[in-house]
Amino acid sequence: MIRHELPEWLSVSTRKLSTALRKKVGSSHARIRGALMLVALGLVSSASGAPRDISFLQSAQVVQAYDFMEVTISLDGPDAPNPFVDVVVSGAFSRAAQPQAIVEGFCDSADGRLYRIRFMPSSPGEYSYSVHFQQGDYRKEHRGGFRAVNANRRGMVRVDPDYPFHFIWEGTGEHYFYNGTTAFFMMGWKEDAVVNEIIDRLSRLKINRIRAMLAARTSQFWGEPIIPNKDFQICLNPWVAQRPENVTNPGFDYSRFNLPYWQKWDRMM
């Protein structure tokens, strides 16, 4: 037997409905209880329902090592109340004789129609995977495979195993010489072209690490000549906000991501 815990919003709704029913049908507890039961079951069923249809699309059959392969999950008729917390997308990726990598996917549309899961192979070879979509009791699995080829990508920065106080590029073995700078509010620029120019300019100056903030807001600029305007803002909003321009009280809904903001990060990366 499955027991459903009613969320707070549903409890409030049923209390309001109880008051309304008493006005309409008197004090008959049985009739009120029956009506509430039907409403509660209907709402819980909706929260743990299932999309009308679901499809999986693999980005490529062949990818370069240290690039990523993506599986896109498209839903027809999504009905999750909150697609960011009511749905779980996960995947298991592996190459023969290698440990399995478990990866989490993410929702990429506010209405829950689109999910993505990505995997970066670190070595050439044949890979297989399984991806799982789960919403309440509904579960669907997709299996596939792809091949990774060597393209001499630098890959990830790792500690040099021979000289632990140094770093190397894992893909090529080249030494990585850290040369960083700070651009906290780089993503406050409205236009992608401006952010790209900042990255390109720093690259020309041999900067290979930029420290930028994902979530930040401030009303002081530490003596810097910064003037927020229509093209540049100092309120970065990773989550949906009731007051996105309010520095001290934006009213974030931490259960829902601000997708245009994260999609901008995706483009810049």
N, C-alpha and C positions, 0 to 999 in steps of 0.2 A: 504494500500500500504506500503510495506516494503522498507525503504531507507537504502542502504548500504554505510557506510563511507569507502572510499578506504584507506588502510594503506599507510604509506610513501613508503615502498618498492614497492608497486604496482604503486604508482604515478610515481616513478622514472622509473619503467619498461615501463609504458605507454609513458612517454616522450621519452625514447630511441626508442621505437617502432615507435612513430610518426615521428621521424627524419628518420628512415630507410624507412618508407612508402613513405615519400615525395621523397626520392631518387628513389624509385621503380615506383611509380604511378603518380608522378607529384604533382600538387597543388590542386587536387580535394578534397575539404574539406569533401564532403559527403562520398566519398570512404574511406578516412582516418578515419572519425568519425565512420563509420560502422564497420571497422576492429577493432578499439579500443574498441568499445562497445562489440563485440563478445569476445575479449580477456579478458576484464574486467569481463564480466559476467561469463566466464569460470573459472577465477581465484577465484572470490568471491564464486562461487558455490562450488569449491574445498575446500575453507577455512571453509565453513559452511555445509559440506557434512555429510555423515554418514558412519559408518563401515558396511561391508557386513553382519556381524553377531555379536551378542553379547550374552554372557552367564554369569550367576551368580552362584557362588558356595559357600555354607555356610560351615564353618570350622567344626562345631559340632552341635549336637542337644542338648547336655548337657554340660555346662561349670561350673566351680567353681566361686562363687562370688569373685570379685576382680581379676579374670583372664579376658581375653577378648575373645569375639567372633568376627570372621572376615568373611567378605563377599568378595570374590575375583571376579573381573569383568574381563573377558577375551574378547578381540576383535579380530575378523577376518577381515583383510583388513583395519586397522586404517588409517585415512587420515587427521587427524587434523594437521595443519602446526606446531603448538607447543602444544603437549599434556598436558603441565603443565598449560597453561593459556586458551586454547581454549575449554577445557572440564571441566565440573563441575560434581562432584560426591558428593551427600549428602544423609543423611539418617535420619530417625526419629525412635527412639527406645523408648518403653514405657512398663511399667508393670501396671496391672489393678489398678486404683485409684491413680496412681502416675503421676507427671508431665512428659511430653514428653521431651526427650533429642534430640537435633538436633546436628548431627555430620557431619563433612566434611571428605571426602575421599581424597586419594592422588594417583598420578601416580607413578607406580613402574617399569616402563621400558622406556627407552629413545625413543623408536619408538611408544609408546602409545598403546601397545598391552595389558597392564596389569594395573589394578587399584585395590586398596584395600580400605576398610572402616572397622574400628574397633570400638567396643563398650565394655566397661567394666561395667558389672552390679555390683552394690554395695550392693545388698541384694538378698537373694534367692527368687525364684518365677518364674512365667511364663511370658515371654516377647514376644512381637510382634514388627515387624519393617517393614519399607518400605525403599527401596534404590532407588535413582533416578540417572540415567546417562543422561547428557544433553550435546550435541554438536550442537551449532547453534540452528536451529529449530527442530532438531531430539531429541527425548526424549524417554527413556524407563524406566519402573518401575519394580521392583522386590519386592515381599512381602514374608515374612517368619516369623518364630518364633523359640524360643529355651527356655530351662529351665536352671535356675541358681540354684546351690545347695550350701549349707554351707559346707566349708571345713576348717574353722578356719584360713583362710588367714588373715594376719595382715592388709592388705589393705593400705589406704592412711594415711599420717600423718596429723592430724588436731589439732586445738587449743582445749585444754581441756575446755569444757563448764563450769565445776565447778571451775577450777583454770586457768584463762585465760593467766597466765604467763607461763603455762606448755603446753606440747604437748602430744597427745595420738595417738596410732594406732586405726584408726576408726573401723577396723574389729573385734578387740579383746578387745579394751578398755585399753590395756596395756599402761603404760607411756613410752613415747619416750624420751630418754636422748641423746641429740645431742652431737656427737663426730666426728667432721669433719676434713678434711685435703684438701689440694690443689694439684691437678695434672693437671695443665693447658694443657700441650701438651701430655697427655696420649694417645690420639687418633692419635698421630703422628707416633706411632709404626706400622710397616708394618704388622706384623704377629698378628693374633687374639690371639694366645697362649700367647704372651707376655702381651697383655692387660688383658687377663683373669688372668694371674698370678699376675699382679699388684692388681687387684680387690680382688683376693683371699687372698693375703698377707695382704692387709689393713683390710679385714674382720677378719682375724685371730688376728689382733691387736685391734679389737673391734671398728674399724672405721665404722660409719654407714652413712656417707655423704661424697661424693667426689665432689669437685668443679673442673670441666673440661670445656675447651673452645670448642664451636662449630665452631667458625670462628676466626682464629688467625694466625698471622705470625709476625716474628720479626727477627732482625739482631743482637740483643744484648741479653745477657743471665744473666744480673744482677749479674755477678760474679760467676755464677754457671758453673761447668766444663761440659758443654754440647757441644757435637760435632756431628752435623748432618751427617748422612751417608746413605748408601743404605737401612738400616733397620729402620732408624728413620729420620723423616723430621719435620721441624718447620713451614711449610706452610700448613695450613689446608684449604681445598677447598670445602666448601659446595655447591658452584655453579660451573658450567662449566667454565673453565678458558682458555684463549688463552696462557697465560704464567704461568702455575701452580707453578713454582718454583721461580717466581719473587716476592720479598718481598714487593716492593713498588707499583708495577703496574701489577697485575696479569691479568687484562683484563677480569673481571668476566662478564658473561651473567646472570644477576639477574633474568631472566625469565626462566632459565633452571637449575634444580638441578643436582648436581654431584651424581648420584644414587649410585655408588659403595661406596662412602663415607657414605651416609645415611644408606645404607644397612649394613655397618659395625657397625654403631651405633645401629642399630636394633638388630644385633646378640649379641652385648655386653650387651644390656639392658636385 
